[in-house]
Amino acid sequence: MSISHLQADHVTRRFRIGNDTLTALDDVSVNVARGEFITIVGASGCGKSTLLRLLAGLDVASVGRVRHGGKEVTEPSLERGIVFQEPRLFPWLTVEQNVALGLLNTKLPKARKADLVREHLELVGLGGFATVYPHQLSGGMAQRAGIARGLVNSPNVLLLDEPFGALDAITKARLQDELQEIWAKEGVTMVLVTHDVEEAVYLGDRVVVMSPRPGRVREIIPVTIERPRRRTSAAIAVARDRVLTSLHATGEIATPPLGPIQEVEQDQPRPAIAIAR
């Protein structure tokens, strides 16, 4: 693996709640290589979103350091885009105006900003919806607009905090595929937080498994399956079971996954389930 592009180095984050101290993260270290797609999975309360906020510069560690490109992260930067659980679009602005907010603090000429907004709306499949308002969009389309806003200033890191958690299964699957295509095309480093094990395995080059209270890294599991990936493949099932086994060891899953974990060199025939795409 190449030298770390984004790094959390023995990070601890504590919060004061009245007279008590809550430790959200405890001695967490994660190294992300340039162009890598990392997913972080764990139950609610394990500190996933807290870690993402530290990586984004929206919060500062109590102990330890976060670095991006070798420089310490202490505040937000245009080099790090972020997509939240909800699109957080301003209802009084059109889609193109919402995406253009990602360029608000840049010094680019007005015409170049307009070109970038148009290019990124095309990138996420919203080229024909530039002048509509958020209330006229479906949930999936609104989340596409949020992704376009996160990418429009060409960050070299995109951080995603459960961006598909509120979507239906079909829309989620379609946007997962589109996100992979954007990642491959743009070459941007991505870190995605999720509680969905299937999503973590399908998208990630490595899966960071978090244990809760306080949040710690239990295990980092490599997913070496070639892309494009097939959701129903035996290799995906093996990787999923390994992540589930790791989560089970945290005490967050009541029953272990069925069947032994095996190495799979190639996909094996399995009973087919027809899925419309």
C-alpha positions as CSV (number, residue, x, y, z in Angstrom):
1,M,0.0,0.0,0.0
2,S,1.2,3.5,-0.8
3,I,2.1,6.1,1.8
4,S,-1.0,7.3,3.8
5,H,-2.9,10.1,2.2
6,L,-5.4,10.6,5.1
7,Q,-4.4,9.5,8.6
8,A,-6.0,9.3,12.1
9,D,-3.1,8.7,14.5
10,H,-4.1,7.3,17.9
11,V,-7.1,9.6,18.1
12,T,-9.2,9.9,21.2
13,R,-12.3,12.2,21.4
14,R,-13.9,13.0,24.7
15,F,-17.0,15.1,25.4
16,R,-18.1,16.8,28.6
17,I,-21.7,16.1,29.5
18,G,-22.6,18.0,32.7
19,N,-20.1,16.7,35.3
20,D,-19.3,13.5,33.4
21,T,-16.9,12.7,30.5
22,L,-18.0,10.6,27.6
23,T,-15.3,9.0,25.5
24,A,-16.7,8.6,22.0
25,L,-13.4,7.4,20.4
26,D,-10.5,5.7,22.2
27,D,-7.0,5.4,20.6
28,V,-8.3,5.0,17.0
29,S,-5.7,4.8,14.1
30,V,-6.7,4.5,10.5
31,N,-4.5,5.1,7.4
32,V,-6.0,5.7,4.0
33,A,-4.0,5.5,0.8
34,R,-4.5,7.9,-2.1
35,G,-7.3,6.8,-4.3
36,E,-8.5,4.1,-1.8
37,F,-12.1,3.4,-1.0
38,I,-12.4,2.8,2.8
39,T,-15.7,1.9,4.5
40,I,-16.3,2.1,8.2
41,V,-19.0,-0.1,9.7
42,G,-20.4,-0.5,13.2
43,A,-23.5,-0.2,15.3
44,S,-25.0,3.1,16.4
45,G,-22.9,4.8,19.0
46,C,-19.6,3.3,18.0
47,G,-18.1,6.7,17.0
48,K,-18.2,6.3,13.2
49,S,-19.6,9.8,12.5
50,T,-17.3,11.3,15.2
51,L,-14.3,9.8,13.3
52,L,-15.6,11.2,10.0
53,R,-16.0,14.7,11.5
54,L,-12.4,14.5,12.7
55,L,-11.2,13.5,9.3
56,A,-13.2,16.4,7.8
57,G,-11.8,19.0,10.2
58,L,-15.3,19.7,11.6
59,D,-14.1,18.6,15.1
60,V,-10.7,18.3,16.8
61,A,-9.4,15.3,18.7
62,S,-8.8,15.4,22.4
63,V,-5.7,13.2,22.0
64,G,-3.9,12.3,18.8
65,R,-3.7,13.9,15.4
66,V,-5.4,13.7,12.0
67,R,-3.3,14.4,8.9
68,H,-4.2,14.9,5.3
69,G,-1.4,15.0,2.8
70,G,1.1,15.2,5.7
71,K,-0.5,18.3,7.1
72,E,-2.4,18.3,10.4
73,V,-6.1,18.7,10.1
74,T,-7.6,21.4,12.4
75,E,-10.4,22.9,10.3
76,P,-12.4,22.2,7.2
77,S,-10.8,22.5,3.8
78,L,-11.8,22.6,0.2
79,E,-9.6,19.6,-0.3
80,R,-12.0,17.5,1.7
81,G,-15.6,17.2,0.5
82,I,-18.3,15.8,2.7
83,V,-21.8,14.3,2.1
84,F,-24.1,13.9,5.0
85,Q,-26.9,11.4,5.9
86,E,-29.4,13.9,4.6
87,P,-28.8,16.0,1.4
88,R,-29.3,19.3,3.4
89,L,-30.3,21.2,0.3
90,F,-31.6,24.7,0.8
91,P,-35.3,24.6,-0.3
92,W,-35.3,28.2,-1.7
93,L,-32.4,27.4,-4.1
94,T,-32.5,25.4,-7.3
95,V,-30.4,22.3,-7.7
96,E,-27.6,24.1,-9.6
97,Q,-27.6,26.9,-7.0
98,N,-27.3,24.3,-4.2
99,V,-24.4,22.6,-6.0
100,A,-22.7,25.9,-6.6
101,L,-22.5,26.4,-2.8
102,G,-19.5,24.0,-2.9
103,L,-17.6,26.7,-4.9
104,L,-18.6,29.6,-2.7
105,N,-15.2,30.1,-1.2
106,T,-13.2,29.5,-4.3
107,K,-11.7,32.3,-6.5
108,L,-12.7,30.9,-9.8
109,P,-14.3,33.1,-12.5
110,K,-18.1,33.0,-12.6
111,A,-18.1,31.3,-16.0
112,R,-15.8,28.5,-14.8
113,K,-18.0,27.9,-11.7
114,A,-21.0,27.5,-14.0
115,D,-19.1,25.0,-16.1
116,L,-18.1,23.0,-13.1
117,V,-21.7,22.9,-11.7
118,R,-23.0,21.8,-15.1
119,E,-20.3,19.1,-15.4
120,H,-20.9,17.6,-12.0
121,L,-24.7,17.6,-12.4
122,E,-24.1,15.6,-15.6
123,L,-21.7,13.3,-13.6
124,V,-24.4,12.4,-11.1
125,G,-27.2,12.1,-13.7
126,L,-29.0,15.4,-12.9
127,G,-28.1,17.3,-16.1
128,G,-31.8,17.9,-16.9
129,F,-32.7,19.0,-13.4
130,A,-30.5,22.1,-12.9
131,T,-33.4,24.6,-12.5
132,V,-35.7,22.5,-10.3
133,Y,-36.1,22.9,-6.6
134,P,-35.4,20.3,-3.9
135,H,-39.0,19.6,-3.2
136,Q,-39.4,18.5,-6.8
137,L,-36.7,15.8,-6.4
138,S,-36.9,12.2,-5.2
139,G,-34.8,11.1,-2.2
140,G,-32.2,9.5,-4.5
141,M,-32.0,12.6,-6.8
142,A,-31.6,14.9,-3.8
143,Q,-28.7,12.7,-2.5
144,R,-27.1,12.9,-6.0
145,A,-27.2,16.6,-5.7
146,G,-25.5,16.4,-2.3
147,I,-22.8,14.2,-3.9
148,A,-22.3,16.7,-6.7
149,R,-22.0,19.5,-4.2
150,G,-19.3,17.5,-2.3
151,L,-17.3,16.9,-5.5
152,V,-17.8,20.2,-7.4
153,N,-14.6,21.9,-6.0
154,S,-12.5,18.8,-7.0
155,P,-11.5,17.7,-3.5
156,N,-9.0,14.9,-3.3
157,V,-10.9,13.3,-0.4
158,L,-14.7,12.7,-0.3
159,L,-16.2,11.8,3.1
160,L,-19.6,10.2,3.2
161,D,-21.7,9.8,6.4
162,E,-24.3,7.1,5.7
163,P,-25.5,8.9,2.5
164,F,-27.9,6.1,1.4
165,G,-29.3,5.1,4.8
166,A,-32.7,6.6,4.3
167,L,-33.3,5.3,0.8
168,D,-35.2,2.3,-0.4
169,A,-33.2,-0.8,-1.4
170,I,-33.5,-0.4,-5.1
171,T,-32.5,3.3,-5.1
172,K,-29.7,2.5,-2.7
173,A,-28.2,-0.2,-4.9
174,R,-28.4,2.1,-8.0
175,L,-26.6,4.9,-6.1
176,Q,-24.0,2.6,-4.7
177,D,-23.1,1.5,-8.3
178,E,-23.1,5.2,-9.5
179,L,-20.8,6.1,-6.6
180,Q,-18.3,3.4,-7.6
181,E,-18.3,4.7,-11.1
182,I,-17.7,8.3,-9.9
183,W,-14.9,7.0,-7.7
184,A,-13.2,5.1,-10.6
185,K,-13.6,8.1,-12.9
186,E,-12.6,10.9,-10.6
187,G,-9.8,9.0,-8.7
188,V,-10.8,10.7,-5.5
189,T,-10.1,9.0,-2.1
190,M,-13.3,8.0,-0.4
191,V,-14.2,7.2,3.2
192,L,-17.8,6.0,3.7
193,V,-19.4,5.5,7.1
194,T,-22.3,3.0,7.2
195,H,-24.1,0.5,9.4
196,D,-24.9,-1.6,6.4
197,V,-22.5,-4.6,6.2
198,E,-23.5,-5.4,2.6
199,E,-22.8,-1.8,1.5
200,A,-19.4,-1.8,3.4
201,V,-18.2,-5.0,1.6
202,Y,-19.6,-4.1,-1.8
203,L,-18.0,-0.7,-1.9
204,G,-14.8,-0.9,0.2
205,D,-11.2,-1.8,-0.6
206,R,-11.0,-2.3,3.1
207,V,-13.6,-2.4,5.8
208,V,-12.9,-0.8,9.2
209,V,-14.9,-2.6,11.9
210,M,-15.7,-0.5,14.9
211,S,-16.6,-1.7,18.4
212,P,-18.7,0.6,20.6
213,R,-18.6,2.4,24.0
214,P,-16.0,3.7,23.6
215,G,-15.4,3.5,19.9
216,R,-12.3,1.5,18.9
217,V,-11.1,-0.2,15.7
218,R,-11.7,-3.9,16.2
219,E,-10.4,-5.0,12.9
220,I,-9.5,-3.8,9.4
221,I,-10.6,-6.3,6.8
222,P,-9.3,-6.2,3.2
223,V,-11.7,-6.8,0.4
224,T,-9.6,-7.9,-2.6
225,I,-12.5,-8.8,-4.9
226,E,-12.0,-7.4,-8.4
227,R,-14.3,-4.7,-9.7
228,P,-16.9,-4.5,-11.0
229,R,-18.3,-6.6,-8.3
230,R,-21.4,-8.8,-8.3
231,R,-23.6,-8.5,-5.2
232,T,-24.6,-12.2,-5.4
233,S,-21.1,-13.6,-5.8
234,A,-19.8,-16.2,-3.3
235,A,-16.7,-14.0,-2.7
236,I,-18.9,-11.1,-1.5
237,A,-20.8,-13.5,0.8
238,V,-17.5,-14.7,2.3
239,A,-16.3,-11.1,2.9
240,R,-19.7,-10.2,4.4
241,D,-19.6,-13.2,6.8
242,R,-16.1,-12.2,7.9
243,V,-17.3,-8.7,8.7
244,L,-20.4,-10.0,10.5
245,T,-18.2,-12.4,12.5
246,S,-16.0,-9.4,13.6
247,L,-19.1,-7.4,14.5
248,H,-20.5,-10.4,16.5
249,A,-17.3,-10.4,18.5
250,T,-18.1,-6.8,19.6
251,G,-21.3,-8.1,21.2
252,E,-23.5,-6.0,18.8
253,I,-24.9,-9.0,17.0
254,A,-26.9,-11.6,19.0
255,T,-26.2,-14.6,16.7
256,P,-23.2,-15.5,14.6
257,P,-23.5,-15.8,10.8
258,L,-24.3,-19.3,9.5
259,G,-21.6,-21.5,8.0
260,P,-17.9,-21.5,8.1
261,I,-15.8,-18.7,6.6
262,Q,-13.8,-20.0,3.6
263,E,-11.4,-18.6,1.1
264,V,-13.0,-18.4,-2.4
265,E,-10.8,-18.2,-5.4
266,Q,-13.6,-17.8,-7.9
267,D,-17.4,-17.4,-7.9
268,Q,-19.2,-20.7,-7.4
269,P,-22.7,-21.5,-8.9
270,R,-25.4,-20.5,-6.4
271,P,-29.2,-20.6,-6.5
272,A,-30.3,-17.6,-8.7
273,I,-32.6,-14.9,-7.5
274,A,-33.9,-12.6,-10.2
275,I,-33.4,-8.9,-9.3
276,A,-34.7,-6.2,-11.6
277,R,-32.1,-3.5,-12.3
